[in-house]
Amino acid sequence: MNVDIAADFSPTPGGRYSKHGPYSGQEFREKVLLPRMKDALERRMDLNVVIDTVRRSYQVSFLDEAFAGLIRDGGLPKDAVQKHLHIISSNPRFEKYRTLIQKYISSV
């Protein structure tokens, strides 16, 4: 299973919470990421999330809310998220975001 943030959500992701504006990490998690991650886990599949197709850089609050929020607010088991969620980037400019996402998930 795949999620492309730009194609499946927005090419211009925003901040942490929906109350702070459109295309927030909270909105992405609730509307796209959590349902697809649950579906992938039920099917015993991996979920690949493509992060390097957006038009601008990410706010770190978006990444924390979306990805660590799967565990913290979405109730998914940390070990399952770590095993079955794969962050995909072929652009070196986005490698730091992939690393941050992994750090946020690990720290929950």
C-alpha positions in Angstrom: 0.0 0.0 0.0 1.2 3.5 -0.7 0.4 7.1 0.3 1.9 10.0 -1.5 1.5 13.1 0.7 1.2 15.5 -2.2 -1.1 13.4 -4.3 -3.3 11.9 -1.6 -3.4 14.9 0.7 -1.8 18.2 -0.2 1.3 19.5 -2.1 1.5 22.2 0.7 1.2 20.5 4.1 0.7 22.9 7.0 1.2 22.9 10.8 0.3 20.6 13.7 -3.4 21.1 14.3 -6.5 21.7 12.2 -7.3 24.8 14.2 -4.1 26.3 13.0 -5.0 26.2 9.4 -5.5 23.9 6.4 -3.6 20.7 5.6 -2.4 20.1 9.2 -0.6 17.0 10.5 -3.7 16.2 12.5 -5.9 16.3 9.4 -3.5 14.2 7.4 -3.3 11.6 10.2 -7.1 11.4 10.8 -8.2 11.5 7.1 -5.4 9.7 5.3 -2.6 8.1 7.3 -4.5 6.4 10.2 -7.2 4.8 8.0 -4.6 3.5 5.5 -2.3 2.3 8.3 -5.1 0.4 9.9 -6.1 -1.1 6.6 -2.5 -2.1 5.9 -2.2 -3.7 9.4 -5.4 -5.6 9.0 -4.2 -7.0 5.6 -0.8 -7.7 7.1 0.8 -5.4 4.6 3.4 -2.6 4.7 2.4 1.1 4.1 4.9 3.2 2.1 4.6 6.9 2.6 6.2 9.1 -0.1 7.3 12.4 1.4 9.3 14.1 -1.3 6.6 15.1 -3.7 5.4 18.2 -1.8 6.2 21.7 -3.0 7.9 23.0 0.1 9.5 21.8 3.3 7.6 20.3 6.2 7.0 21.9 9.5 8.3 19.5 12.1 5.1 19.9 14.0 3.2 18.4 11.0 5.5 15.4 11.0 5.3 14.8 14.7 1.5 15.1 14.8 0.9 12.9 11.8 3.4 10.1 12.4 3.9 9.9 16.2 0.2 10.7 16.5 -0.5 7.2 15.0 0.6 5.8 18.3 -0.1 8.6 20.7 -3.6 9.6 19.5 -4.5 6.8 17.0 -3.9 4.0 19.4 -1.8 1.9 17.1 0.9 -0.3 18.6 4.4 1.3 18.3 6.0 -2.0 17.2 3.5 -2.5 14.4 4.0 1.1 13.2 7.8 0.7 13.3 7.7 -2.6 11.4 5.1 -1.8 8.8 5.4 1.9 8.1 8.1 2.9 5.6 9.0 6.5 4.7 10.1 6.8 1.1 12.2 9.6 -0.3 14.5 9.6 -3.3 15.4 13.2 -2.8 18.4 13.9 -0.5 16.8 17.2 0.5 14.0 15.2 2.3 16.2 12.7 4.0 16.3 14.8 7.2 12.5 14.5 7.4 12.6 10.8 7.1 15.1 10.7 10.0 12.9 13.0 12.0 9.8 10.9 11.4 11.6 7.8 12.6 12.8 9.7 15.7 9.3 10.9 16.6 7.9 7.4 16.3 10.7 6.0 18.4 10.2 8.6 21.1 6.5 7.9 21.7 
